[in-house]
């Protein structure tokens, strides 16, 4: 399948994108942009659920978001590394789908997979544009790489207002039932199914919303200085 998209979001695990950037994908999808998700692993090391269950949940969550496609690269969960095979796989996806913007986990996080996937995506986006890098597809480099927050939160470089998309974002997250809902079947206590998790998550998004004087938002880090060509488009600041 060769399909170009506007936003291509990478996550280390099947629920990462929903947590950090689900509302932003929904907002862009509603505006007519093509969005897609690539999970680096199947999340098979998760304490609850199986790779097969999590794949089904990921499909449902993707349908709620409205993705053009969702794919798993089947890298080993809890063993993501910035190594040649992984880089080649990611480069080929970038060259195939030619996204304008790539989304990746923030490079500071308590989970090693999140930090390593951040570095993996950043390096792959650069190498995808190198003519002599040996991988399928014509050289291509995204216009921007932005980073969403998971377990760790720092001051964002910019915030996307997701007030109108928040309910649908949470529906997509709750589609990952094995991870966020505690039950007789999924009863091992984790950070995600802890009774306080959703409350903490909600507080984070409301803090980001507060920063831009709206209800809820998703914050992002960006390694470059943002260019402004029309200062009359600026909001807030007073």
FENQUI-V936425 format. One record per pair of residues at least 24 apart in sequence whose C-alpha atoms are under 10 Angstrom apart, sorted by the first residue. I is the first residue (numbers start at 1). J is the second residue. D is the distance in Angstrom with one decimal. If there is no record, write none. Layout:
I J D
I J D
This chain:
1 69 9.6
1 96 8.4
1 97 9.1
2 93 9.2
2 95 9.5
2 96 5.8
2 97 6.3
2 98 9.5
3 34 9.5
3 36 9.8
3 68 8.4
3 69 8.9
3 96 7.0
3 97 5.2
3 98 8.2
3 99 9.5
4 34 7.9
4 35 9.2
4 36 9.5
4 68 9.4
4 94 9.3
4 95 9.2
4 96 7.2
4 97 4.1
4 98 5.4
4 99 6.3
4 100 9.0
5 33 7.6
5 34 4.9
5 35 5.8
5 36 6.9
5 67 9.6
5 68 7.9
5 69 9.6
5 94 9.8
5 96 9.7
5 97 5.9
5 98 6.6
5 99 5.0
5 100 7.3
5 101 8.8
5 102 9.9
6 32 9.7
6 33 6.0
6 34 5.2
6 35 5.9
6 36 8.3
6 97 8.8
6 98 7.9
6 99 4.9
6 100 5.0
6 101 6.3
6 102 8.5
6 142 9.6
7 33 7.7
7 34 6.6
7 35 4.8
7 36 6.4
7 37 8.5
7 67 9.7
7 97 9.6
7 98 9.2
7 99 5.6
7 100 6.2
7 101 4.9
7 102 5.9
7 103 7.3
7 142 9.6
7 144 9.8
7 145 9.8
8 34 8.6
8 35 5.9
8 36 5.0
8 37 5.8
8 38 7.4
8 67 9.5
8 68 9.9
8 69 9.8
8 70 9.7
8 93 9.6
8 94 8.4
8 97 8.2
8 98 8.7
8 99 5.8
8 100 8.0
8 101 6.4
8 102 4.9
8 103 6.2
8 104 8.9
8 142 9.7
8 145 9.7
9 35 7.8
9 36 6.3
9 37 4.8
9 38 6.3
9 39 8.4
9 70 9.6
9 99 9.4
9 101 8.4
9 102 5.7
9 103 4.4
9 104 6.2
9 105 9.1
9 145 9.7
9 146 9.4
9 147 9.6
9 148 9.6
10 36 8.7
10 37 5.9
10 38 4.9
10 39 5.8
10 40 7.0
10 70 9.9
10 71 9.7
10 72 9.7
10 90 9.3
10 102 7.5
10 103 6.0
10 104 5.2
10 105 7.6
10 117 8.4
10 118 8.9
10 121 7.7
10 147 9.9
11 37 7.6
11 38 6.5
11 39 4.9
11 40 6.1
11 41 8.2
11 72 9.5
11 103 8.4
11 104 6.5
11 105 6.7
11 113 9.5
11 114 7.9
11 117 7.5
11 118 8.8
11 121 9.6
11 148 9.8
12 38 8.7
12 39 5.8
12 40 4.9
12 41 5.9
12 42 8.5
12 43 8.0
12 72 9.7
12 73 9.8
12 75 8.9
12 76 9.8
12 77 7.9
12 78 9.0
12 80 8.0
12 104 8.8
12 105 7.9
12 111 9.9
12 112 9.8
12 113 6.2
12 114 6.0
12 115 9.2
12 116 8.7
12 117 6.0
12 118 8.7
13 38 9.3
13 39 5.7
13 40 6.5
13 41 5.5
13 42 6.3
13 43 5.1
13 44 8.9
13 45 9.7
13 46 9.1
13 54 9.4
13 58 9.7
13 72 9.1
13 75 10.0
13 77 7.7
13 78 9.6
13 113 8.5
13 114 8.6
13 117 9.8
14 38 8.5
14 39 5.6
14 40 8.1
14 41 7.3
14 42 6.4
14 43 6.3
14 44 9.8
14 51 9.6
14 54 7.0
14 55 7.5
14 57 8.3
14 58 5.9
14 59 9.4
14 61 9.3
14 62 9.9
14 70 9.7
14 71 9.7
14 72 8.3
14 173 9.9
14 176 8.3
14 179 9.9
15 39 8.6
15 42 9.9
15 43 8.7
15 54 8.8
15 57 8.9
15 58 7.2
15 61 8.5
15 172 8.9
15 173 6.8
15 174 9.4
15 175 9.1
15 176 6.7
15 179 8.3
15 180 9.5
16 104 9.5
16 105 8.0
16 114 8.8
16 148 9.3
16 149 9.2
16 150 7.2
16 151 9.9
16 173 9.0
17 62 10.0
17 103 8.6
17 104 8.3
17 105 8.2
17 148 8.2
17 149 9.5
17 150 8.9
17 172 9.9
17 173 9.0
18 58 9.5
18 61 7.9
18 62 8.8
18 65 8.6
18 150 9.9
18 169 6.8
18 170 7.9
18 171 9.4
18 172 6.5
18 173 5.5
18 174 9.3
18 175 9.7
18 176 9.4
19 148 9.0
19 149 8.2
19 150 6.8
19 151 9.6
19 169 8.2
19 170 8.3
19 172 9.0
19 173 6.6
19 174 10.0
19 201 8.3
19 218 9.5
20 103 9.7
20 104 9.2
20 105 7.8
20 106 9.3
20 147 8.9
20 148 5.3
20 149 5.3
20 150 5.7
20 151 9.3
20 169 9.9
20 201 9.7
20 205 9.5
20 218 7.1
20 219 8.2
20 220 8.8
21 103 8.1
21 104 9.2
21 105 9.3
21 147 9.1
21 148 6.2
21 149 8.1
21 150 9.3
21 160 9.4
21 162 9.7
21 169 8.6
21 217 9.6
21 218 6.5
21 219 8.4
21 220 8.7
22 61 9.4
22 62 9.4
22 64 9.8
22 65 7.0
22 148 10.0
22 162 9.3
22 165 8.8
22 166 8.7
22 168 8.6
22 169 5.4
22 170 8.2
22 171 9.9
22 172 7.6
22 173 8.1
22 218 8.7
23 65 8.1
23 160 8.5
23 161 8.5
23 162 5.6
23 163 8.6
23 164 8.8
23 165 5.5
23 166 6.0
23 167 8.8
23 168 7.5
23 169 5.0
23 170 8.4
23 172 9.3
23 216 9.8
23 217 8.1
23 218 7.3
24 65 9.6
24 159 9.6
24 160 6.6
24 161 8.0
24 162 6.6
24 165 8.0
24 166 9.4
24 169 8.7
24 217 8.6
24 218 7.1
24 219 9.6
25 65 6.9
25 66 8.3
25 67 8.2
25 103 9.8
25 162 9.7
25 165 9.3
25 169 8.9
26 62 10.0
26 64 8.6
26 65 5.3
26 66 6.9
26 67 8.5
26 162 8.6
26 164 9.6
26 165 6.5
26 166 9.1
26 168 7.8
26 169 7.3
26 172 9.9
27 65 9.1
27 160 9.0
27 161 8.7
27 162 6.9
27 163 9.6
27 164 8.2
27 165 6.3
27 166 9.5
27 168 10.0
27 169 9.6
28 65 10.0
28 66 9.9
29 65 7.8
29 66 6.6
29 67 7.6
29 68 9.3
30 65 9.4
30 66 8.5
30 165 9.2
33 67 9.8
33 68 9.9
34 66 8.7
34 67 7.1
34 68 6.4
34 69 9.5
34 99 9.2
35 62 9.9
35 65 8.8
35 66 7.6
35 67 5.2
35 68 6.0
35 69 8.0
35 70 9.5
35 99 8.8
35 101 9.7
36 62 8.3
36 65 9.2
36 66 8.4
36 67 4.8
36 68 5.4
36 69 5.3
36 70 6.0
36 71 8.6
36 97 9.3
36 99 9.2
36 102 9.9
37 62 7.7
37 65 9.9
37 67 7.0
37 68 8.4
37 69 6.7
37 70 4.8
37 71 6.6
37 72 8.7
37 102 9.9
37 103 9.2
38 69 8.3
38 70 5.6
38 71 4.8
38 72 5.7
38 73 7.2
38 90 9.2
38 93 8.8
39 70 7.6
39 71 6.1
39 72 4.6
39 73 6.3
39 74 7.9
39 75 8.9
40 71 8.4
40 72 5.7
40 73 4.9
40 74 6.0
40 75 5.7
40 76 8.3
40 77 8.3
40 80 8.3
40 86 8.9
40 89 9.6
40 90 8.7
40 113 9.6
40 117 8.0
40 121 10.0
41 71 9.7
41 72 6.1
41 73 6.1
41 74 4.6
41 75 4.8
41 76 6.0
41 77 5.4
41 78 8.7
41 79 9.4
41 80 8.3
41 113 9.6
42 71 9.7
42 72 6.4
42 73 8.0
42 74 5.8
42 75 7.7
42 76 7.9
42 77 6.9
43 72 9.8
43 74 8.9
43 75 9.4
43 76 8.4
43 77 5.7
43 78 8.4
44 74 9.5
44 76 8.2
44 77 6.2
44 78 8.9
45 76 8.8
45 77 5.9
45 78 6.9
45 79 9.9
46 77 8.5
46 78 9.2
46 178 9.2
46 179 8.0
46 188 10.0
46 190 9.2
47 178 9.2
47 179 8.4
47 186 8.5
47 187 9.1
47 188 6.5
47 189 8.3
47 190 7.6
48 177 9.6
48 178 5.8
48 179 6.3
48 180 9.5
48 181 9.9
48 182 9.2
48 185 8.3
48 186 5.3
48 187 7.3
48 188 6.4
48 189 8.7
48 190 8.6
48 193 9.7
49 176 9.6
49 177 8.9
49 178 5.3
49 179 7.3
49 185 8.5
49 186 6.8
49 187 9.9
49 188 9.9
50 178 8.6
53 176 9.0
53 177 9.4
53 178 7.8
54 175 9.6
54 176 7.0
54 177 8.7
54 178 7.4
54 179 8.6
55 176 9.3
56 175 9.2
56 176 8.8
57 172 9.1
57 173 9.4
57 174 9.1
57 175 5.7
57 176 5.1
57 177 7.3
57 178 8.3
57 179 9.7
58 172 8.7
58 173 9.2
58 175 7.5
58 176 6.8
59 172 9.9
59 175 9.0
59 176 9.6
60 171 9.9
60 172 7.5
60 173 9.8
60 174 9.9
60 175 6.3
60 176 8.4
61 168 9.8
61 169 9.0
61 170 9.7
61 171 7.7
61 172 4.4
61 173 6.7
61 174 8.0
61 175 5.4
61 176 7.2
62 172 7.2
62 173 9.7
62 175 9.2
63 172 8.3
63 175 10.0
64 168 7.1
64 169 8.1
64 170 9.8
64 171 7.3
64 172 5.7
64 173 9.4
64 175 8.7
65 165 9.6
65 168 7.3
65 169 7.1
65 171 8.9
65 172 6.5
65 173 9.7
66 172 10.0
76 113 9.9
77 113 7.7
78 111 8.8
78 112 7.4
78 113 5.8
78 114 9.4
78 116 9.9
79 112 8.4
79 113 6.9
79 116 9.0
80 112 8.1
80 113 5.6
80 114 8.6
80 115 9.2
80 116 6.2
80 117 6.6
80 120 8.5
81 112 9.3
81 113 7.9
81 115 9.6
81 116 5.9
81 117 7.3
81 119 8.8
81 120 7.2
82 116 6.6
82 117 7.6
82 118 9.4
82 119 6.9
82 120 5.0
82 121 8.7
82 122 9.9
82 123 8.2
82 124 9.1
83 120 8.0
84 120 9.9
84 124 9.8
86 117 9.7
86 120 7.6
86 121 9.4
86 124 8.7
87 120 6.5
87 121 7.8
87 122 9.7
87 123 7.5
87 124 5.4
87 125 9.0
87 127 8.3
87 128 9.0
87 135 9.4
88 124 7.5
88 127 8.9
88 128 8.6
88 133 8.8
88 134 7.8
88 135 6.0
88 136 8.5
89 124 8.8
89 135 8.1
89 136 9.2
90 120 8.2
90 121 7.1
90 123 9.5
90 124 6.1
90 125 8.1
90 127 9.8
90 128 8.4
90 135 9.6
91 120 10.0
91 121 8.6
91 123 9.1
91 124 5.3
91 125 6.7
91 126 8.7
91 127 7.0
91 128 4.9
91 129 8.7
91 133 9.1
91 134 9.5
91 135 7.0
91 136 8.2
91 137 8.7
91 139 9.1
91 140 8.9
91 141 9.4
92 124 9.1
92 128 7.5
92 134 9.6
92 135 6.1
92 136 5.6
92 137 6.3
92 138 9.0
92 139 9.4
92 140 9.8
93 124 9.7
93 125 10.0
93 128 9.1
93 135 9.9
93 136 8.9
93 137 8.8
94 121 9.7
94 124 8.2
94 125 7.1
94 127 10.0
94 128 6.8
94 129 9.4
94 137 8.8
94 138 9.9
94 139 9.2
94 140 7.3
94 141 7.7
94 142 7.9
95 125 9.2
95 128 6.4
95 129 8.3
95 135 8.9
95 136 7.6
95 137 5.4
95 138 6.2
95 139 6.4
95 140 5.5
95 141 7.8
95 142 9.2
96 136 8.2
96 137 6.2
96 138 8.1
96 139 9.6
96 140 8.9
97 137 9.7
97 140 9.6
98 128 9.7
98 137 9.9
98 138 9.6
98 139 9.5
98 140 6.6
98 141 7.6
98 142 6.8
98 143 9.7
99 140 9.1
99 141 8.4
99 142 5.9
99 143 8.0
99 144 9.1
99 145 10.0
100 141 8.5
100 142 5.1
100 143 5.3
100 144 6.7
100 145 8.9
101 141 9.5
101 142 5.8
101 143 5.9
101 144 4.9
101 145 5.8
101 146 7.5
102 141 9.8
102 142 6.7
102 143 8.3
102 144 6.4
102 145 4.8
102 146 6.4
102 147 8.5
103 144 8.6
103 145 5.8
103 146 5.0
103 147 5.7
103 148 7.0
103 220 9.2
104 145 7.3
104 146 6.3
104 147 4.8
104 148 6.2
104 149 9.0
104 220 9.7
104 221 9.9
105 146 8.4
105 147 5.2
105 148 5.1
105 149 6.2
105 150 7.0
105 151 9.9
105 220 9.4
105 221 9.5
106 146 8.3
106 147 4.7
106 148 5.3
106 149 5.4
106 150 7.2
106 151 9.3
106 152 8.2
106 153 8.7
106 154 9.4
106 220 8.1
106 221 7.2
106 222 9.5
107 147 7.6
107 148 9.1
107 149 8.8
107 150 9.9
107 152 9.5
107 221 9.4
108 149 8.7
108 150 9.2
108 151 8.8
108 152 6.7
108 153 8.5
108 154 8.9
109 149 8.2
109 150 7.1
109 151 5.9
109 152 5.2
109 153 8.4
110 150 9.0
110 151 6.4
110 152 6.9
111 150 9.1
111 151 7.7
111 152 9.3
114 149 9.7
114 150 8.1
114 151 9.1
118 146 9.9
118 147 7.8
118 148 9.7
121 145 8.7
122 146 9.3
122 147 9.7
144 222 8.5
144 223 9.4
144 224 8.9
145 221 9.2
145 222 7.1
145 223 8.2
145 224 9.3
146 219 10.0
146 220 6.4
146 221 6.0
146 222 5.2
146 223 7.7
146 224 9.5
147 219 8.6
147 220 5.4
147 221 5.0
147 222 6.5
147 223 8.9
148 218 7.8
148 219 6.5
148 220 4.9
148 221 6.6
148 222 9.3
149 204 9.8
149 218 8.4
149 219 7.0
149 220 6.8
149 221 8.2
150 201 9.4
151 191 9.5
151 201 9.5
153 204 8.2
153 219 8.8
153 220 9.6
154 219 8.9
154 220 9.1
154 221 8.5
155 208 9.0
155 211 9.8
155 219 8.0
155 220 8.5
155 221 8.1
156 208 8.1
156 211 9.4
156 218 8.8
156 219 5.1
156 220 5.1
156 221 5.4
156 222 8.3
157 219 7.3
157 220 5.9
157 221 5.0
157 222 6.1
157 223 8.7
157 224 9.6
157 225 9.3
157 226 9.2
158 208 9.2
158 211 9.4
158 212 9.1
158 217 9.8
158 218 8.6
158 219 6.0
158 220 5.6
158 221 6.9
158 222 7.9
158 226 9.6
159 205 9.8
159 208 6.6
159 209 7.6
159 210 10.0
159 211 7.9
159 212 7.2
159 216 9.5
159 217 6.1
159 218 5.5
159 219 4.4
159 220 6.2
159 221 9.0
160 208 8.5
160 209 8.2
160 212 8.6
160 214 9.9
160 216 8.7
160 217 5.3
160 218 5.3
160 219 6.5
160 220 8.2
161 205 9.5
161 208 8.5
161 209 6.6
161 210 10.0
161 212 7.8
161 213 9.3
161 214 6.9
161 215 7.8
161 216 6.3
161 217 4.5
161 218 6.8
161 219 9.0
162 205 8.9
162 208 9.9
162 209 8.2
162 214 8.8
162 215 8.1
162 216 5.8
162 217 5.0
162 218 6.9
163 205 9.5
163 206 9.3
163 209 8.1
163 214 7.2
163 215 5.6
163 216 5.1
163 217 6.7
163 218 9.7
164 215 9.1
164 216 8.8
164 217 9.9
165 216 9.3
165 217 9.5
166 202 9.8
166 205 9.2
166 215 9.5
166 216 7.4
166 217 8.4
166 218 9.7
170 198 9.4
170 202 9.7
211 236 9.4
211 237 9.9
212 236 7.1
212 237 9.0
